[in-house]
Amino acid sequence: MTWEETIEFIRTQPEYKELVDKAYFDSDLSLNVENFMQSEEFIETLQLLKKYQPDARTLLDIGSGNGISAVALALKGYNVLTIEPDSSDTVGAGAIRKLKTHYNLTNLEVFEAFAEELQLPYESFDIVYVRQCMHHAYDLEKFVAEASRVTKKNGLFITIRDHIIFDERDKEWFLNNHPLQKFYGGENAFTPSEYKTAMIKAGLKIEEEIKYFDNIINYYPSSKEEISNMFEFAKSKALLNLNKKIGVLSKISFLQEMYFKKIGLSKESVYDEKKISGRMYSYLCIKK
């Protein structure tokens, strides 16, 4: 299947309804935009944009897919140019053009091209924004070099929600667990070192590496509350098991601590991102 065929297919399958909703794949394109704009991910992202580029006006959105980010950023007042290689009306440039017309946006331009071949003027944008796209690069260093080339000096290069792997075995685990890889086979991921090396080679200064548990930008659709309560939930579950083993004695603190140690329960073990298949990172860089 193509990516477009994959999305059209999963829309018809009840078991993928939550994925369609959470990943903004609904056939109602404007509904996807509205839901994305209300998401904590987008709210947090806007705060980062204002923090690093408070006076920015021009923004390049690379790999916007069905247009949720490009349209949302245009609706927030940025002059947006979006690059999307897929021409389809479902998940590509055609969908973005439909949304541009729907919202009557005069501050959004849509071009069909690959990120490695932007063909745009040097230092054109205050912000270059990339959401869930960089890990699909067919040439990572060229992808980042092109993004850096079109970023203004002291401008911001921001990548959102890119899959991270630590070795080939971890990558295999990620690909085997990705819910859509079996349909279209287009998933990919790089190591943190590969991402950061490409950025440094492209003349970018890495200001922040936001790891999986650092920000809801990465761990959405989990909520902040769910993440903050993970350790307490794990403790409660462990104590229920301990109670089954030793009854009322499970209320004794030092026995609890001994049991937690025996089963390897700690904050470090609960918040171990290596247990998350294809965990996501985000990066904020300044063009030197």
Order of alpha helices (4+ residues) and beta strands (2+ residues): alpha-alpha-alpha-alpha-beta-alpha-beta-alpha-beta-beta-alpha-beta-alpha-alpha-alpha-beta-alpha-alpha-alpha-alpha-alpha-beta
